[in-house]
């Protein structure tokens, strides 16, 4: 009351406004400064968005590692528990501290739970799958199983899958990411490409520094010939620097230390142009697996796997033969890749559906509630040869010359199979 009598109600109102104005000045100055900075730096919005994405990638990476370590602990019994926990102690950390470039690479880390492909979904490549398990996955993820026998039984520094397109190289990599139990980095070419000079080199260094923090780690590079191709005198300087940086961290002076030991990092590459890969890169990939066109036994396995959940016509034709003859499909698909066989099965499976839809439309009925399986006939051999509905015909394709894929310097390769016809 005394304050009101001394200053008056009007003066008190001005006093409160002055206090509020003084308190709001820092906030106003902050927003004004942001507006000025955004006008001076037109990329400020993009930088903020990139920072938010990087933080989200870091938190996602932390959750992947936490769930991954918990699942691994459940997979081991008490006998291997002590050695396993000793190995995992180096991987477990309360908080992952990532640099700016490592945050960019963290967005390429794939959780195994997000990949629906397993080794059981791949047909005709059992020999390669067994070799990958025995010589790559087990030494990389469970080195204590081999440590007491010999120091030579370590995981390879690099693995190369090569062969014609559509034969399952990328599918093998997906299954490897799902079943290996190691952290998996799916490295894209666009991730390593930056407009600023030297940033690509720093991103390459971040790939290996992040892989060491998460090891055991598999770094997958699809079409590796485009990233680590032959070094030529006329190529751009930045491209040569990226290759040199990659090789230095891969198998260079700092690839192993006394304190940390040898790094548990495996570079997995896939290509159909092996002759274009630099010789120094091939030297760092001692395990080479030729994924060639499937032979008769492999094609049969692919057909059986692809048509596993498809309705098959088990009846006979007018001539007395079986309506669906697997032997004919295997014979006539010689020279086709696994991808070609899958597409042929997809086209053939549409023929009975197309016939059902056309007959339903001709009778004046409407398709309601979906297509009932009992109303559609089973798949027949003729469906693969374009005799019904204009489906593309299976054609014999002569295998391409694979001689360019077999180069010197390959230390280990999986045995190839001849066609059994």
C-alpha positions as CSV (number, residue, x, y, z in Angstrom):
1,X,0.0,0.0,0.0
2,X,2.8,2.4,0.8
3,X,4.4,1.5,-2.5
4,X,1.2,2.3,-4.3
5,X,0.7,5.6,-2.4
6,X,4.3,6.7,-3.2
7,X,4.3,5.8,-6.9
8,X,0.7,5.6,-7.9
9,X,-1.0,2.8,-9.9
10,X,0.0,4.3,-13.2
11,X,3.7,4.4,-12.3
12,X,3.5,0.9,-11.0
13,X,2.2,-0.3,-14.3
14,X,5.1,1.4,-16.2
15,X,7.5,-0.1,-13.8
16,X,6.3,-3.6,-14.4
17,X,6.4,-3.2,-18.1
18,X,10.0,-2.0,-17.8
19,X,10.9,-5.0,-15.8
20,X,9.3,-7.4,-18.3
21,X,11.0,-5.6,-21.2
22,X,14.5,-5.9,-19.5
23,X,13.9,-9.6,-18.8
24,X,12.8,-10.3,-22.4
25,X,15.8,-8.5,-24.0
26,X,18.1,-11.6,-24.0
27,X,15.4,-13.7,-25.6
28,X,14.8,-11.1,-28.2
29,X,18.5,-10.7,-28.9
30,X,18.8,-14.5,-29.3
31,X,16.1,-14.7,-31.9
32,X,17.4,-11.6,-33.7
33,X,20.9,-13.2,-33.8
34,X,19.5,-16.4,-35.2
35,X,17.7,-14.5,-38.0
36,X,21.0,-12.7,-38.8
37,X,23.0,-15.9,-38.8
38,X,20.4,-17.7,-41.0
39,X,20.6,-14.9,-43.5
40,X,24.4,-14.9,-43.5
41,X,24.6,-18.7,-43.7
42,X,21.9,-20.0,-46.2
43,X,22.8,-23.6,-45.2
44,X,22.1,-23.1,-41.5
45,X,18.8,-25.0,-41.8
46,X,20.4,-27.9,-43.5
47,X,23.1,-28.0,-40.9
48,X,20.6,-28.1,-38.1
49,X,18.7,-30.9,-39.8
50,X,21.9,-32.8,-40.4
51,X,22.8,-32.5,-36.7
52,X,19.4,-33.8,-35.6
53,X,19.7,-36.8,-37.9
54,X,23.2,-37.4,-36.6
55,X,22.0,-37.4,-33.0
56,X,19.2,-39.7,-33.9
57,X,21.7,-42.1,-35.6
58,X,23.9,-42.1,-32.5
59,X,21.0,-43.0,-30.1
60,X,19.8,-45.7,-32.6
61,X,23.4,-47.1,-32.7
62,X,23.5,-47.2,-28.9
63,X,20.2,-49.1,-28.7
64,X,21.4,-51.6,-31.4
65,X,24.6,-52.3,-29.5
66,X,22.7,-52.7,-26.2
67,X,20.2,-55.1,-27.6
68,X,22.9,-57.0,-29.5
69,X,25.1,-57.5,-26.5
70,X,22.1,-58.8,-24.4
71,X,21.2,-61.3,-27.1
72,X,24.7,-62.6,-27.4
73,X,24.9,-63.2,-23.6
74,X,21.9,-65.4,-23.8
75,X,23.4,-67.6,-26.6
76,X,26.4,-68.8,-24.5
77,X,26.4,-71.4,-21.8
78,X,28.4,-71.2,-18.5
79,X,31.4,-73.0,-20.0
80,X,32.1,-70.3,-22.5
81,X,30.7,-67.5,-20.4
82,X,33.9,-66.3,-18.8
83,X,35.8,-66.1,-22.1
84,X,32.8,-64.5,-23.9
85,X,32.3,-61.8,-21.1
86,X,36.0,-61.0,-21.3
87,X,35.7,-60.5,-25.1
88,X,32.5,-58.4,-24.7
89,X,33.9,-56.1,-22.0
90,X,35.9,-54.3,-24.6
91,X,32.7,-53.7,-26.7
92,X,30.4,-52.7,-23.9
93,X,30.5,-49.0,-23.1
94,X,28.1,-46.8,-21.2
95,X,28.0,-44.1,-23.8
96,X,29.3,-44.1,-27.4
97,X,31.2,-40.8,-28.0
98,X,31.1,-40.2,-31.7
99,X,32.7,-37.5,-33.8
100,X,30.8,-35.5,-36.4
101,X,32.0,-37.8,-39.2
102,X,31.4,-40.9,-37.2
103,X,27.8,-39.8,-36.7
104,X,27.4,-39.6,-40.5
105,X,28.7,-43.2,-40.8
106,X,26.4,-44.3,-37.9
107,X,23.4,-43.8,-40.1
108,X,24.7,-46.7,-42.3
109,X,24.7,-49.2,-39.4
110,X,22.1,-51.9,-39.9
111,X,20.3,-53.7,-37.2
112,X,20.1,-57.5,-37.9
113,X,16.5,-57.5,-36.9
114,X,15.6,-55.2,-39.8
115,X,16.9,-57.7,-42.4
116,X,14.4,-60.5,-43.3
117,X,16.9,-62.6,-45.3
118,X,18.6,-65.6,-43.8
119,X,20.9,-68.3,-45.2
120,X,17.9,-70.6,-45.4
121,X,16.4,-68.3,-48.0
122,X,19.3,-68.8,-50.4
123,X,19.2,-71.8,-52.7
124,X,22.1,-73.5,-54.4
125,X,24.9,-71.8,-52.5
126,X,25.4,-74.2,-49.6
127,X,29.1,-74.6,-50.2
128,X,29.8,-70.9,-50.0
129,X,27.5,-70.5,-47.0
130,X,29.3,-73.2,-45.1
131,X,32.7,-71.7,-45.9
132,X,31.5,-68.2,-44.8
133,X,30.4,-69.6,-41.5
134,X,33.6,-71.6,-40.8
135,X,36.2,-69.2,-42.1
136,X,34.6,-65.8,-41.6
137,X,31.7,-65.6,-39.1
138,X,33.1,-67.8,-36.4
139,X,36.7,-66.5,-36.3
140,X,35.3,-62.9,-36.4
141,X,32.6,-63.1,-33.8
142,X,34.0,-65.9,-31.6
143,X,37.9,-65.7,-31.7
144,X,38.2,-67.4,-28.3
145,X,37.1,-70.7,-29.9
146,X,40.2,-70.7,-32.1
147,X,42.8,-68.9,-29.9
148,X,43.9,-72.0,-28.0
149,X,44.6,-74.0,-31.2
150,X,46.6,-71.6,-33.4
151,X,47.2,-67.9,-33.9
152,X,46.7,-68.4,-37.6
153,X,43.0,-69.1,-37.3
154,X,41.9,-65.5,-37.3
155,X,39.2,-63.8,-39.4
156,X,40.3,-62.6,-42.9
157,X,40.7,-58.9,-43.3
158,X,38.6,-58.9,-46.5
159,X,36.1,-61.1,-48.3
160,X,35.2,-60.7,-52.0
161,X,32.0,-62.1,-53.7
162,X,32.3,-61.9,-57.4
163,X,30.4,-63.3,-60.4
164,X,27.7,-62.4,-63.0
165,X,24.8,-60.2,-62.0
166,X,21.8,-61.7,-60.3
167,X,23.5,-64.8,-58.8
168,X,23.0,-63.9,-55.1
169,X,26.0,-61.9,-54.0
170,X,24.0,-59.1,-52.3
171,X,21.6,-61.6,-50.9
172,X,24.5,-63.4,-49.3
173,X,25.6,-60.2,-47.7
174,X,22.1,-59.6,-46.3
175,X,22.0,-63.0,-44.8
176,X,25.5,-62.6,-43.4
177,X,24.4,-59.4,-41.7
178,X,21.4,-61.2,-40.2
179,X,23.2,-64.3,-38.9
180,X,26.8,-63.2,-38.2
181,X,26.0,-61.4,-34.9
182,X,28.6,-58.7,-35.8
183,X,27.8,-55.1,-36.2
184,X,27.1,-54.4,-39.9
185,X,27.9,-51.2,-41.8
186,X,26.3,-51.0,-45.2
187,X,28.6,-48.4,-46.8
188,X,27.3,-46.5,-49.8
189,X,29.3,-44.6,-52.3
190,X,27.2,-41.4,-51.7
191,X,28.2,-41.5,-48.0
192,X,31.9,-41.1,-48.8
193,X,31.3,-38.4,-51.5
194,X,31.7,-34.9,-50.2
195,X,32.1,-31.6,-52.1
196,X,34.7,-30.2,-49.6
197,X,38.3,-31.1,-50.2
198,X,39.5,-33.7,-47.6
199,X,36.1,-34.5,-46.2
200,X,35.9,-37.8,-48.0
201,X,39.2,-38.9,-46.4
202,X,37.9,-38.0,-43.0
203,X,34.7,-40.0,-43.6
204,X,36.9,-43.0,-44.6
205,X,38.8,-42.7,-41.4
206,X,35.5,-42.4,-39.5
207,X,34.4,-45.7,-41.0
208,X,37.3,-47.6,-39.4
209,X,37.3,-45.6,-36.1
210,X,33.6,-46.4,-35.7
211,X,34.1,-50.0,-36.7
212,X,36.8,-50.3,-34.0
213,X,34.5,-49.0,-31.4
214,X,31.8,-51.6,-32.4
215,X,34.1,-54.5,-33.3
216,X,33.6,-57.2,-34.4
217,X,32.3,-55.4,-37.4
218,X,31.6,-56.2,-41.0
219,X,31.8,-53.4,-43.5
220,X,29.9,-54.2,-46.7
221,X,30.6,-52.4,-50.0
222,X,28.4,-53.3,-52.9
223,X,29.9,-52.7,-56.4
224,X,33.3,-52.3,-54.7
225,X,34.9,-51.8,-58.1
226,X,33.3,-48.3,-58.3
227,X,34.8,-47.2,-55.0
228,X,38.2,-49.0,-55.0
229,X,38.9,-49.5,-58.7
230,X,42.2,-49.4,-60.5
231,X,44.4,-46.4,-59.8
232,X,45.2,-44.6,-63.0
233,X,47.4,-41.6,-63.8
234,X,44.5,-39.7,-65.2
235,X,42.0,-40.1,-62.4
236,X,41.0,-37.2,-60.1
237,X,43.3,-36.5,-57.1
238,X,40.5,-36.8,-54.6
239,X,39.6,-40.3,-55.8
240,X,43.2,-41.5,-55.4
241,X,43.4,-40.0,-51.9
242,X,40.2,-41.9,-50.8
243,X,41.7,-45.2,-52.0
244,X,45.0,-44.5,-50.3
245,X,43.2,-43.6,-47.0
246,X,41.1,-46.7,-47.2
247,X,44.0,-49.0,-47.7
248,X,46.0,-47.3,-44.9
249,X,43.3,-47.9,-42.3
250,X,42.4,-51.3,-43.6
251,X,45.8,-52.9,-43.4
252,X,48.3,-50.2,-42.6
253,X,50.6,-49.2,-39.8
254,X,47.8,-48.5,-37.2
255,X,45.6,-51.4,-38.1
256,X,46.8,-53.2,-35.0
257,X,48.3,-52.0,-31.7
258,X,49.8,-53.6,-28.6
259,X,47.0,-52.5,-26.3
260,X,44.0,-53.1,-28.6
261,X,45.5,-56.0,-30.6
262,X,44.5,-56.8,-34.2
263,X,41.3,-55.1,-35.3
264,X,38.3,-57.4,-35.7
265,X,37.0,-55.7,-38.9
266,X,36.2,-57.5,-42.1
267,X,35.6,-55.7,-45.4
268,X,33.0,-57.5,-47.5
269,X,32.8,-56.6,-51.1
270,X,30.6,-57.6,-54.0
271,X,31.3,-57.0,-57.7
272,X,30.7,-58.4,-61.2
273,X,33.8,-56.6,-62.6
274,X,36.6,-58.1,-60.6
275,X,39.2,-57.1,-63.2
276,X,38.5,-53.4,-62.4
277,X,39.5,-53.7,-58.7
278,X,42.9,-52.4,-57.8
279,X,45.6,-55.1,-57.1
280,X,46.4,-53.7,-53.7
281,X,42.7,-54.0,-52.7
282,X,42.6,-57.6,-54.0
283,X,45.7,-58.4,-51.9
284,X,43.8,-57.2,-48.8
285,X,40.9,-59.6,-49.6
286,X,42.4,-63.1,-49.3
287,X,39.0,-64.9,-49.3
288,X,37.4,-64.8,-52.7
289,X,34.2,-66.6,-53.5
290,X,33.0,-67.0,-57.1
291,X,29.2,-66.8,-57.2
292,X,28.7,-68.1,-60.8
293,X,25.6,-69.0,-62.8
294,X,23.8,-72.0,-61.1
295,X,24.2,-75.5,-62.4
296,X,21.4,-78.0,-62.7
297,X,21.4,-79.1,-59.0
298,X,21.5,-75.5,-57.9
299,X,18.7,-74.4,-60.3
300,X,16.5,-77.2,-58.9
301,X,17.2,-75.9,-55.4
302,X,16.3,-72.4,-56.4
303,X,13.1,-73.5,-58.1
304,X,12.0,-75.5,-55.0
305,X,12.8,-72.7,-52.7
306,X,11.1,-70.0,-54.8
307,X,7.9,-72.1,-55.4
308,X,7.8,-73.4,-51.8
309,X,4.5,-71.6,-50.9
310,X,3.0,-71.6,-54.4
311,X,0.1,-73.9,-55.3
312,X,1.3,-76.6,-57.8
313,X,-0.9,-78.6,-60.1
314,X,-0.2,-82.2,-59.3
315,X,-2.5,-83.6,-62.0
316,X,-1.7,-84.9,-65.5
317,X,-2.1,-83.4,-68.9
318,X,-4.2,-84.7,-71.8
319,X,-1.1,-86.5,-73.1
320,X,-0.7,-88.4,-69.8
321,X,2.4,-86.5,-68.6
322,X,2.6,-84.5,-65.3
323,X,1.1,-81.0,-65.4
324,X,4.1,-79.7,-63.5
325,X,7.5,-81.1,-64.5
326,X,10.4,-79.8,-62.5
327,X,12.9,-81.6,-64.7
328,X,11.8,-79.6,-67.8
329,X,12.1,-76.3,-66.0
330,X,15.6,-77.2,-64.7
331,X,16.7,-78.3,-68.2
332,X,15.3,-75.3,-70.1
333,X,16.6,-72.7,-67.5
334,X,20.2,-73.5,-68.2
335,X,22.3,-70.3,-68.3
336,X,19.8,-68.3,-66.2
337,X,20.8,-66.6,-63.0
338,X,19.0,-67.0,-59.7
339,X,17.4,-63.6,-60.2
340,X,16.2,-64.6,-63.7
341,X,14.6,-67.8,-62.3
342,X,12.8,-65.9,-59.6
343,X,11.3,-63.5,-62.1
344,X,10.3,-66.4,-64.4
345,X,8.5,-67.9,-61.4
346,X,6.9,-64.6,-60.6
347,X,5.6,-64.3,-64.2
348,X,4.4,-67.9,-64.3
349,X,2.5,-67.5,-61.0
350,X,0.5,-64.7,-62.4
351,X,-0.9,-66.8,-65.2
352,X,-3.5,-68.7,-63.1
353,X,-4.4,-65.5,-61.4
354,X,-4.9,-63.7,-64.7
355,X,-7.1,-66.6,-66.0
356,X,-9.2,-66.4,-62.8
357,X,-9.7,-62.7,-63.0
358,X,-10.6,-62.8,-66.7
359,X,-13.1,-65.6,-66.2
360,X,-14.6,-63.8,-63.3
361,X,-14.9,-60.6,-65.2
362,X,-16.5,-62.4,-68.2
363,X,-19.2,-63.9,-66.0
364,X,-20.2,-60.5,-64.7
365,X,-19.0,-61.2,-61.1
366,X,-17.0,-58.7,-59.1
367,X,-13.8,-59.5,-57.1
368,X,-14.8,-58.9,-53.5
369,X,-12.9,-60.1,-50.4
370,X,-9.8,-61.1,-52.3
371,X,-8.9,-64.1,-54.4
372,X,-9.7,-67.5,-52.9
373,X,-7.0,-70.0,-53.2
374,X,-9.3,-72.9,-54.0
375,X,-10.8,-71.1,-57.0
376,X,-7.5,-70.7,-58.7
377,X,-5.8,-73.6,-60.4
378,X,-2.3,-74.8,-59.6
379,X,0.9,-73.8,-61.4
380,X,1.7,-75.8,-64.5
381,X,4.9,-76.2,-66.6
382,X,3.2,-74.5,-69.6
383,X,2.9,-71.3,-67.6
384,X,6.6,-70.8,-67.8
385,X,6.7,-70.9,-71.6
386,X,4.3,-68.2,-72.6
387,X,1.6,-70.6,-73.8
388,X,-0.9,-69.0,-71.5
389,X,-1.6,-65.3,-71.2
390,X,1.4,-64.1,-73.1
391,X,3.9,-64.7,-70.3
392,X,7.5,-64.3,-71.4
393,X,9.0,-67.6,-72.5
394,X,11.9,-69.3,-70.7
395,X,14.8,-69.1,-73.0
396,X,18.1,-70.9,-73.0
397,X,20.9,-68.3,-72.4
398,X,24.4,-69.2,-73.0
399,X,26.6,-68.6,-69.9
400,X,28.9,-65.5,-70.2
401,X,32.6,-65.9,-70.3
402,X,33.8,-65.7,-66.7
403,X,37.5,-65.8,-67.5
404,X,38.0,-62.2,-66.5
405,X,36.8,-62.9,-63.0
406,X,39.5,-65.4,-62.3
407,X,42.6,-63.3,-61.7
408,X,45.9,-64.2,-60.1
409,X,46.4,-63.4,-56.4
410,X,43.4,-65.3,-55.2
411,X,44.5,-67.4,-52.2
412,X,41.3,-69.3,-51.5
413,X,38.2,-70.0,-53.6
414,X,35.2,-72.2,-53.3
415,X,35.0,-75.1,-55.7
416,X,32.8,-74.6,-58.7
417,X,30.4,-77.2,-60.0
418,X,29.8,-78.4,-63.5
419,X,26.3,-78.4,-65.0
420,X,24.6,-81.8,-64.5
421,X,22.5,-82.3,-67.6
